[in-house]
């Protein structure tokens, strides 16, 4: 069965410092990987997806199939990046189907 | 607000009671999903619909849970004979037809079973 692991429950960084959120997955096929974010008192929203290969709000994520990882990175954290971040996986064989989420990482950016 | 909406936002009930939640997806989104999120965990898939057809149900969805989407628009999730373990945030999402099939989430319904 597929599994998404986010090993850090909490990540505390200073403003301007780099931040990296780890995400590892287990799946024998080729998955679609996503990062969702939930800011305080807001709904869960898509931050970025691996197939788009884009940078959103300064964040990037690279799918490493060899290491089965999809870590989220930002070179200079901002206070507005404080939020809950979830890594999620979707099977490419079922692109309309369910998302499988990790347990999430709480990011706190302090000035 | 044209996003996914859910009602109620909060529900407190006593063990053994039945509860029903409603989800209104984004207009013209034909896919609708239900997830459950407990404290300290990410959302877990419960079920999803394409139009009015329920296409997949998780093993998490016990016999006490039933979901419907009778006209292919809004959906309801009913929990019968609630248990304390049902306390969670219930999230609804809808997905558009484009090739990215992005799931857009509602604000959730927080259920507390006493």
Interface residues (C-beta under 8 A of the other chain):
Chain A: X4 X6 X9 X43 X44 X45 X46 X49 X52 X86 X88 X95 X96 X97 X98 X99 X100 X101 X102 X103 X104
Chain B: X3 X4 X31 X33 X35 X40 X41 X42 X43 X44 X45 X48 X50 X56 X58 X91 X95 X100 X101 X102 X103 X104 X105 X106 X107 X108
